[in-house]
Amino acid sequence: MTTILERVKTALGPEMAGPGLAFVAVVLVFGIASPQFLSAATFGSVAFQLPELGLLTLAMLLPILTGGLNLAITFTANIAGLTVAWVLSENGGVDAGVGILIVGCLLAVLVGAASGVVMGLVIAFTRAHPILVSLSMMIFLRGLGEFLTRGGDISGFPAFVGPIGHGSIAGIPVPLIVFIVCVLGWHVLLGRTKLGFNTYMIGSNLEATRYSGINTRKAIVLVYTLSGVMCAAAGIIMLARFNSVRIGHGESYLLITVLACFLGGVNPFGGFGRVIPVFVALVVLQLLSSGLNLIGANQHLATAVWGILLVGVMILRWLASKIRISIIRKGS
Amino acid sequence: MRSLIRTHATEFSLLAVIVVISTVLSFATANFFSLGNAFDLLNISAVNIIFAVGLLAVLIAGGIDISFAVAASVVQYCAAIVLGWIGGGGWISGLLIAGSLGVLLGCVNAFLIHRFRIISIVATISTFNIYFGLLMFFTRGVSIYDLPDWLTDRVILFEHEMPDGTWIEITLPVLVMAVCVVATWLLITRTTTGRQLYAFGDNPEGARRFGINIGAMQFIAFGWLGLMAGIGGLIQAHYAQEVVPNALYGRELDVLAAVVLGGARLGGGKGSVLGCVLGVLLISITQNGLNLMGVSPFAFKMIVGAIILIAITISNTRIERLLAFVGEKGAGR
């Protein structure tokens, strides 16, 4: 019995405790407070809202694991969405074919990757702080987007774009499928590949990693490139969901993605953290805002509660470490 | 002189960049190089500089704060309500109320960080969401336009008509900014507390073993930023003549970029008031110059972002390293 528990514990990892507890607490509290909470409707709304924030959080996760931060994610997503919109409207607008959309998406991924490559190169070769580099990239991309769109919306896409944002396959929303595929991709990337291993090593100790003969610069550039690619995916999903592109869509998600990563037990200095706990943390955040909606609060209160939740989890972690230390002292 | 340049490399390179940009702009536009425009620049950047020197104290102490701009909005709103209750008030009571509310909000951050050992970026991202969420929830996003007269009246401390008919004026925000800048400079360079802040930011464990009260350091740094955020918030309300709950949303990242551009190190122990002021001014001067050149306002941010990106790339790259990079590339082929 204990060995099974131990095995589950090691499989889930220490990061799982915070989001896991929060998940149980949220489901219990809202399940009691509102009879409609534990229904298909709630989970349907969570399933549709989760992917946008989720994909952006995945984009944020990799840089945080290397000890950095990518503050340009939301505007990279906007610019990628803009690329798709531009390709579509240049090639027939409402009458554009599926092929055009695929070309647009490929270009969007390239654009996202390009923004990541630039950031990665500057960070890797000048050792400038990632916060500053990505911040200036964010200001640049926002300006570029506002310059191109003059602050307006771009809409008028062919009818088949809609189902990517709203449709379901076998009862599962399409955005959710995209998101889960991306989560699994990131999980495999971080757990099974050389780049994933290097990412953790760089986050723990950059210099030691470099002295071990790992090309840290290449790894950092790749990490930011992949982050940019994930932003492009988020941008395409956002375009399909809103059926329009506006610079500033999802801007408020920026700091929420950082919050979700920390809630998921990712170390703010990098080196530690896993995808699945972050996924659970995201589900908790969405459940919270859906539950608060049900009892009549608005998104702003949900934002405040998200902040309180993070503080609460952090205080619990602090308490747990205190208790652990006192147990060790008593034992010896 | 040479050692001065070496110890203040960031400040000098920033100054050089500002001089280059200003020279280009004064040739490109007719009105840039005038005293009137210089004073306009000061009036415009006053609030950001107040925020920036406050943030500097936190960065020196090894922390980071995302929540201060939203805290300033909370202070604005609460101060406007409290001033309504007490029936008007004046500049003294206004600054006292705003300052103490700001210190209170800053101390919430310090308390979380010190008492529960939460890392500052995590703690302040939480408080950012808490402050902003609660502010928008309780105010429902409604702005206050009905402010006391003393707060909305422009206070001109000094004005002078230039021979060409333009006016130079120093307004109250500039005075407050100057006081804040000098006070911060005194705090971090002329007091024991200031030296302790640098020591704490550079090596917290070393500072603790040296007998520095690290709890006090957190409260002083975040309290100082809170004070500056409170004052800046009130001044911003004075400047804009209204209180809009989400007016300062997003300002934190702009100020952070300016301060770090000015040589403050994320991670602590480094930074100067001069650099921080120059960082803010560089961005203001660029925007102002672009405006005078008749560039579309939509392109401002794009150009400013590109300039910051280029500035950090250059300031972080020494010539040797660039050469090494070229050599490596050659060897790779």
Interface residues (C-beta under 8 A of the other chain):
Chain A: L71 V118 V122 F125 T126 R127 A128 H129 I131 L132 V133 L135 S136 M137 M138 I139 F140 L141 R142 G143 L144 E146 F147 R150 G151 E251 L255 I256 V258 L259 F262 P268 F269 A297 N298 H300 L301 A302 T303 A304 V305 W306 G307 I308 L310 V311 M314 I315 W318
Chain B: I64 I66 L112 F116 R117 I118 I119 I121 V122 A123 I125 S126 T127 F128 N129 I130 Y131 F132 G133 L134 M136 F137 G250 L253 D254 L256 A257 V260 L261 R265 L266 G267 S296 F298 A299 F300 K301 M302 I303 V304 G305 A306 I308 L309 I312 T313 N316 T317 R321 F325
